[in-house]
């Protein structure tokens, strides 16, 4: 009887009710004669946060804002701590610069492909293609500039508004060419990554169930990293193309193609 009573008491001390609703880290048990056995302790090992990556290989300099700035914590895709001018110290500016990097990178990726394909198809250097008399739709520099300012100005103004008021531009009047304005909504929930049925028709970063786009976070994060890496390479390529154009050369010409 004493053995049963002492066992019940020990079990009660280790119950979730007397431990604030949480499982006790110490388990009580009794021996053959009712004697308490040395408690067993459980050690909970917390998973260590992944180390921040550095843009300077094999060099770690904690506290050095040139190599390891404190305002970059590695949470952004492709964040390797590169901000020597300290442009991202302000979180609001950091968010804006990241979206600007995305937009410029996406245009650069499209431009690099267009430059190679366009010259290979027509033989006309990319910096002369708009005004070439033999082009399919020749434009003078003034016409091309005016058209770009008009169309890009409208699109960029909408992006500016959407940056400060997310999803505000997905209403019906803002997309008059589409009867399904929800296609333009920020379906992933992440600024700069709209996804959805219109921007992710192949379902690379999500699936569409019953007409609703459901993002796959694991795939989305992997694609974010791949995109920003390709975008940065494309921007560097465009910078080289500009220098070549200043010398009257083309990418294909520089490759002797």
C-alpha positions in Angstrom: 0.0 0.0 0.0 2.8 2.4 0.9 4.6 1.5 -2.3 1.5 2.3 -4.4 0.9 5.5 -2.5 4.5 6.8 -2.9 4.4 5.9 -6.6 1.2 7.8 -7.1 2.6 10.9 -5.4 5.8 10.8 -7.5 3.8 10.3 -10.6 1.6 13.3 -9.6 4.6 15.5 -9.1 5.6 14.8 -12.6 2.2 15.3 -14.1 1.4 18.0 -16.5 -1.2 19.5 -14.2 1.3 20.3 -11.4 3.9 21.5 -13.9 1.9 24.3 -15.5 0.6 22.2 -18.3 4.0 21.3 -19.6 5.8 18.1 -19.5 8.4 18.0 -16.7 12.0 17.7 -17.7 12.6 15.3 -14.9 10.9 11.9 -14.8 10.3 10.4 -11.4 10.3 6.6 -10.9 10.3 4.2 -8.0 12.5 1.2 -7.4 11.4 -2.3 -6.2 11.0 -1.2 -2.6 9.5 2.2 -3.3 12.7 4.1 -3.2 13.1 7.0 -5.5 15.5 6.4 -8.3 17.9 9.2 -9.5 15.9 11.4 -11.8 16.6 11.2 -15.5 17.2 14.6 -17.2 16.4 15.5 -20.7 18.6 17.9 -22.6 16.8 19.9 -25.3 19.2 20.9 -28.1 18.1 24.0 -30.0 19.0 24.1 -33.7 21.7 26.6 -34.4 20.9 29.4 -36.8 22.6 28.9 -40.2 25.7 31.1 -40.4 25.5 34.3 -42.4 27.2 34.1 -45.8 29.8 36.6 -46.8 30.5 38.2 -50.1 34.2 38.0 -49.3 35.0 34.2 -49.5 36.7 32.6 -46.4 36.7 35.8 -44.4 34.6 36.3 -41.3 34.6 39.7 -39.7 31.7 40.0 -37.2 31.0 43.6 -36.3 32.7 44.8 -39.5 29.9 46.6 -41.4 32.0 46.6 -44.6 32.1 42.8 -44.7 29.3 41.8 -42.3 26.8 44.7 -42.0 24.5 44.3 -39.0 21.4 45.5 -40.9 21.7 42.5 -43.3 20.7 39.4 -41.4 20.7 36.9 -44.2 16.9 36.8 -44.4 16.7 38.2 -48.0 17.3 35.8 -50.9 20.8 36.2 -52.1 21.9 38.2 -49.1 25.7 37.9 -48.8 26.3 41.0 -46.7 27.3 43.3 -49.7 26.4 46.8 -48.8 29.7 48.8 -48.6 27.8 52.2 -48.9 25.3 51.4 -46.2 22.3 52.0 -48.4 20.2 49.4 -46.6 20.6 50.8 -43.0 17.0 52.0 -43.1 14.6 49.1 -43.3 12.2 51.0 -45.6 15.0 51.9 -48.0 16.3 48.3 -47.9 12.9 47.0 -49.0 12.8 49.6 -51.8 16.3 48.8 -53.0 15.5 45.1 -53.1 12.4 45.6 -55.2 14.4 48.0 -57.5 17.1 45.3 -57.8 14.5 42.7 -58.8 12.9 45.0 -61.4 16.2 46.0 -63.0 17.4 42.4 -62.9 14.3 41.1 -64.6 14.6 43.7 -67.4 18.3 42.9 -67.8 17.6 39.2 -68.2 15.0 39.9 -70.8 17.3 42.4 -72.5 20.3 40.0 -72.7 18.2 37.4 -74.4 16.7 39.9 -76.7 20.0 41.4 -77.7 21.5 38.0 -78.6 18.4 36.7 -80.4 17.7 40.0 -82.1 21.1 40.4 -83.6 21.4 36.7 -84.5 18.1 37.0 -86.4 18.5 40.4 -88.1 22.2 41.1 -88.1 21.5 44.6 -86.8 23.4 45.7 -83.6 21.1 46.1 -80.7 21.9 49.8 -80.2 20.9 50.5 -83.8 17.9 48.2 -84.1 15.3 50.8 -83.2 16.2 53.2 -86.0 17.4 50.7 -88.6 15.5 51.3 -91.9 15.3 47.5 -92.5 13.7 46.8 -89.2 10.2 45.4 -89.0 9.0 48.5 -87.1 11.6 51.3 -87.4 11.4 54.1 -84.8 13.3 57.3 -84.5 15.0 57.9 -81.2 12.5 60.5 -80.2 9.5 58.3 -81.0 11.1 55.4 -79.1 11.9 57.6 -76.1 8.4 59.1 -76.0 6.7 55.8 -76.2 8.9 54.3 -73.5 8.3 57.3 -71.2 4.5 57.1 -71.7 4.1 53.3 -71.3 6.9 52.8 -68.7 5.8 55.9 -66.8 2.3 54.5 -66.4 3.5 51.1 -65.3 6.1 52.5 -62.9 3.6 54.8 -61.3 1.3 51.9 -60.6 4.2 49.9 -59.1 5.1 52.9 -57.0 1.6 53.1 -55.6 1.4 49.3 -55.1 4.7 49.4 -53.1 3.2 51.7 -50.5 -0.3 50.2 -50.7 0.1 46.5 -51.6 -2.5 44.9 -53.8 -4.2 48.3 -54.4 -3.6 48.0 -58.1 -5.3 44.7 -58.6 -8.8 46.3 -58.8 -10.8 46.1 -62.0 -10.3 49.6 -63.1 -6.5 49.3 -62.8 -6.4 46.4 -65.2 -9.0 47.3 -67.8 -7.8 44.7 -70.3 -8.6 41.9 -67.9 -11.9 40.7 -66.6 -10.2 38.8 -63.8 -8.3 41.4 -61.8 -7.6 38.7 -59.1 -4.9 37.3 -61.5 -2.9 40.4 -60.8 -3.2 40.2 -57.0 -0.1 39.5 -54.9 -1.0 35.9 -54.5 2.3 34.8 -52.8 1.9 37.5 -50.1 5.5 38.6 -50.8 6.2 42.1 -52.2 7.7 41.9 -55.7 6.6 38.2 -56.2 3.1 38.3 -57.5 2.7 34.7 -58.5 -0.9 33.7 -59.1 -2.6 32.4 -62.2 -1.2 35.2 -64.5 2.4 35.4 -63.3 2.9 31.7 -62.5 0.8 29.9 -65.1 3.1 26.8 -65.0 2.8 26.5 -61.3 6.5 26.5 -60.7 6.1 28.0 -57.2 2.6 26.9 -56.3 -0.5 25.1 -57.4 -4.0 26.2 -58.4 -6.8 24.5 -56.6 -10.4 25.4 -57.2 -9.3 28.6 -58.9 -7.2 29.7 -55.9 -3.4 29.9 -56.2 -1.6 28.3 -53.2 2.2 29.1 -53.1 4.7 26.4 -52.2 7.0 28.2 -49.8 10.0 25.8 -50.3 9.9 26.1 -54.1 9.3 29.8 -53.9 12.3 30.5 -51.7 14.5 28.3 -54.0 13.3 30.2 -57.1 13.8 33.6 -55.4 17.5 32.7 -54.8 18.0 31.4 -58.4 16.3 34.5 -59.8 18.3 37.1 -57.9 21.6 35.3 -58.9 20.7 35.3 -62.6 19.4 38.9 -62.3 22.7 40.1 -61.0 24.7 38.3 -63.7 22.4 39.8 -66.3 22.9 43.3 -65.0 26.7 42.9 -65.1 26.3 41.6 -68.7 24.3 44.7 -69.7 26.9 46.9 -68.1 29.5 45.2 -70.3 27.2 45.5 -73.4 27.0 49.3 -72.8 30.8 49.6 -72.7 31.1 47.6 -75.9 28.4 49.7 -77.6 30.5 52.8 -76.7 33.3 51.3 -78.8 30.9 50.3 -81.6 31.0 46.6 -80.7 28.3 44.1 -80.1 28.2 41.0 -77.8 28.2 38.6 -80.8 31.0 40.6 -82.4 33.1 40.4 -79.2 32.5 36.6 -79.3 33.5 36.5 -83.0 30.1 35.1 -83.9 
